[in-house]
Amino acid sequence: MPLRVRLLGRPGVEYDGVSRRLEGHKTWALLSYLLLEPNPPTRRELAERLWAEADDPLGAVRWALSQVRKAIDPPAEIAERDGRIKIDAEVIVVDAGELLRGEWDEASVANLVRGELLEGMSFGETPSFDAWLEVQRARIATAATDALRWAASLLADRDPDQALALAERALRGEPFDDSLHELVVQIY
């Protein structure tokens, strides 16, 4: 059974039906960064991105990595190779990753798209991470709108009520998208 990590909406970690604890915004930021950033960072890069204001930035990275390890191990591990930190992602299912890779269907998309990345969390004291997060949120919002539009189009003839609900959710993210408005009219 894979480890499930929810980063969309209220974040959570679950393994074998049991929720695991991960406390603090910065530890969630670290986990998200390690799971979504394609280039594995060094400890120094993490310290600069997330803990530049700390008295001991590398100590803060060490502590946060230990907290993330507790939440994901087993079955996943954090490895450090050539000074770069990476999570063994083969045993982890990440909702944001599924959305970005298009690993959903019309039946599952409504449950997958539950909110923005790290919903309710802000990192104004760490502008470097905040900028990264804003870019990721925009990528995910676009992918969510596209997924909802696609599912609504597929369901328009078979299940117009569900299709309409999905199209309206997509419109909340892109209220000025003419093609979504046309889809809603078509469904009606």
PLY file of the C-alpha trace (Angstrom):
ply
format ascii 1.0
element vertex 188
property float x
property float y
property float z
element edge 187
property int vertex1
property int vertex2
end_header
0.00 0.00 0.00
1.42 3.42 -0.92
1.87 6.36 1.39
-0.70 9.02 0.48
0.21 12.70 0.78
-2.49 15.32 0.38
-1.11 18.73 -0.49
-4.30 20.11 -2.06
-6.70 21.65 0.41
-5.95 20.72 4.00
-2.66 18.76 3.90
-2.37 15.26 5.34
-0.30 12.08 5.30
-1.87 8.62 5.46
-0.45 5.12 5.32
-2.43 1.91 5.48
-5.58 3.82 6.47
-3.89 5.60 9.40
-3.18 9.34 9.47
0.31 10.44 10.35
1.23 13.70 12.02
3.30 16.44 10.48
3.14 19.65 12.46
4.10 23.14 11.40
3.92 25.13 8.20
7.65 24.89 7.50
7.68 21.09 7.70
4.78 20.99 5.22
6.67 23.47 3.06
9.73 21.22 3.15
7.75 18.09 2.29
5.95 19.86 -0.57
9.20 21.23 -1.94
10.91 17.83 -1.85
7.93 16.15 -3.54
7.19 18.75 -6.24
10.54 20.33 -7.10
12.17 18.37 -9.95
15.74 19.31 -8.95
16.70 17.86 -5.56
18.08 20.62 -3.30
21.09 20.67 -1.02
20.74 21.35 2.70
22.16 24.84 2.15
19.61 25.56 -0.59
16.79 24.44 1.72
18.18 26.62 4.51
18.30 29.66 2.19
14.83 29.02 0.80
12.99 28.22 4.03
15.06 29.29 7.04
17.17 32.26 5.94
15.96 34.24 9.00
16.78 31.49 11.53
19.70 31.77 13.96
20.84 28.30 12.87
19.38 27.66 9.39
21.12 24.30 8.89
19.96 23.17 12.34
16.39 24.10 11.35
16.76 22.03 8.16
18.04 19.07 10.20
15.11 19.28 12.62
12.50 19.65 9.85
13.96 16.73 7.90
13.71 14.56 11.02
10.03 15.51 11.37
9.32 14.69 7.72
11.19 11.38 8.09
8.93 10.44 11.02
5.84 11.16 8.94
6.83 9.22 5.82
9.04 6.36 7.05
8.07 3.61 6.49
7.51 3.11 3.57
9.31 6.14 2.07
12.78 7.37 2.88
14.69 10.60 2.52
18.02 9.98 0.82
21.00 12.25 0.40
23.09 11.53 -2.68
25.92 13.74 -3.86
24.80 16.34 -1.33
21.27 16.46 -2.77
18.19 15.55 -0.73
15.49 13.47 -2.36
12.45 11.52 -1.21
12.04 7.99 -2.54
8.80 8.80 -4.36
7.99 5.39 -5.85
5.98 4.45 -2.75
4.24 7.82 -2.37
1.03 8.97 -4.03
0.85 12.77 -4.02
-2.47 14.34 -5.02
-0.81 17.42 -6.58
1.47 15.15 -8.60
-1.47 13.07 -9.81
-3.25 16.21 -10.91
-0.23 17.64 -12.71
0.50 14.33 -14.48
-3.15 13.81 -15.50
-3.55 10.62 -13.47
-7.30 10.88 -12.91
-10.57 10.17 -14.65
-13.97 11.83 -14.67
-15.04 9.85 -11.60
-12.03 10.73 -9.46
-11.32 14.33 -10.45
-13.92 15.85 -8.10
-12.24 14.24 -5.07
-8.76 15.06 -6.29
-9.35 18.80 -6.75
-9.99 19.80 -3.13
-8.33 23.21 -2.90
-5.10 25.04 -3.47
-1.64 23.78 -2.65
-1.00 24.03 1.13
-4.31 25.81 1.54
-4.38 28.45 4.24
-0.61 28.53 4.68
1.50 31.55 3.85
5.23 32.03 4.07
5.69 35.79 3.84
8.72 35.63 6.14
10.47 33.46 3.52
10.02 35.31 0.21
12.03 32.76 -1.78
9.73 29.89 -0.78
6.64 32.10 -1.06
7.54 32.90 -4.69
8.08 29.19 -5.44
4.75 28.35 -3.79
2.86 30.97 -5.81
4.21 29.51 -9.07
3.23 26.00 -7.96
-0.23 27.16 -6.92
-0.74 28.74 -10.34
0.40 25.53 -12.12
-1.95 23.45 -10.00
-4.88 25.85 -10.41
-4.50 25.67 -14.19
-4.28 21.87 -14.10
-7.35 21.71 -11.83
-9.39 23.92 -14.14
-8.38 21.84 -17.16
-9.20 18.58 -15.35
-12.61 19.83 -14.23
-13.38 21.14 -17.74
-12.37 17.82 -19.30
-14.46 15.77 -16.86
-17.47 18.07 -17.29
-17.22 17.70 -21.08
-17.15 13.91 -20.80
-20.08 13.80 -18.38
-22.24 16.39 -20.18
-24.41 13.81 -21.95
-24.34 10.99 -19.36
-24.62 12.91 -16.10
-25.48 16.57 -16.71
-25.92 17.38 -13.01
-22.41 16.16 -12.17
-21.03 17.83 -15.31
-22.60 21.13 -14.32
-21.19 20.88 -10.80
-17.69 20.27 -12.19
-17.96 23.09 -14.73
-19.13 25.50 -12.03
-16.16 24.52 -9.86
-13.86 25.21 -12.81
-15.52 28.59 -13.26
-14.68 29.53 -9.68
-11.04 29.21 -10.63
-11.36 30.86 -14.05
-14.45 33.11 -13.94
-13.63 34.89 -17.22
-13.03 31.76 -19.31
-15.49 31.99 -22.21
-15.18 28.33 -23.15
-16.22 27.29 -19.63
-19.28 29.55 -19.85
-20.09 27.98 -23.22
-19.74 24.52 -21.68
-22.19 25.45 -18.90
-24.71 26.65 -21.49
-24.19 23.48 -23.52
-24.81 21.32 -20.44
-28.05 23.20 -19.67
0 1
1 2
2 3
3 4
4 5
5 6
6 7
7 8
8 9
9 10
10 11
11 12
12 13
13 14
14 15
15 16
16 17
17 18
18 19
19 20
20 21
21 22
22 23
23 24
24 25
25 26
26 27
27 28
28 29
29 30
30 31
31 32
32 33
33 34
34 35
35 36
36 37
37 38
38 39
39 40
40 41
41 42
42 43
43 44
44 45
45 46
46 47
47 48
48 49
49 50
50 51
51 52
52 53
53 54
54 55
55 56
56 57
57 58
58 59
59 60
60 61
61 62
62 63
63 64
64 65
65 66
66 67
67 68
68 69
69 70
70 71
71 72
72 73
73 74
74 75
75 76
76 77
77 78
78 79
79 80
80 81
81 82
82 83
83 84
84 85
85 86
86 87
87 88
88 89
89 90
90 91
91 92
92 93
93 94
94 95
95 96
96 97
97 98
98 99
99 100
100 101
101 102
102 103
103 104
104 105
105 106
106 107
107 108
108 109
109 110
110 111
111 112
112 113
113 114
114 115
115 116
116 117
117 118
118 119
119 120
120 121
121 122
122 123
123 124
124 125
125 126
126 127
127 128
128 129
129 130
130 131
131 132
132 133
133 134
134 135
135 136
136 137
137 138
138 139
139 140
140 141
141 142
142 143
143 144
144 145
145 146
146 147
147 148
148 149
149 150
150 151
151 152
152 153
153 154
154 155
155 156
156 157
157 158
158 159
159 160
160 161
161 162
162 163
163 164
164 165
165 166
166 167
167 168
168 169
169 170
170 171
171 172
172 173
173 174
174 175
175 176
176 177
177 178
178 179
179 180
180 181
181 182
182 183
183 184
184 185
185 186
186 187
